[in-house]
């Protein structure tokens, strides 16, 4: 039971961190790089994430010059990779455990 709570708490913390980093990154592009935001088509909430990962969006985002936006982009990428890495490690460990556990 303690293991489930610990794994769930870590998952929740990493997920919240990734979501907050994503929100701060999108907001910084909107506020600090209005030209890039306009090139992206001024997306609204449901489409925002999809615009940032599209080919056209990546090309527009490569022209960012503001250092704060670049730092937030790096932090956004790092937090997402850490979250995905955690999920993969937990899944692999769970699969391995249940494969070799005696039931």
Secondary structure, DSSP 8 states (H G I E B T S, - for coil): -HHHHHHHHHHHHHHHHHHHHHHHHHHHHHHH-HHHHHHTT---HHHHHHHHHSHHHHHHHTT---HHHHHHHHHHHHHHHHHHHHHHHHHHHHHHHHHHS--
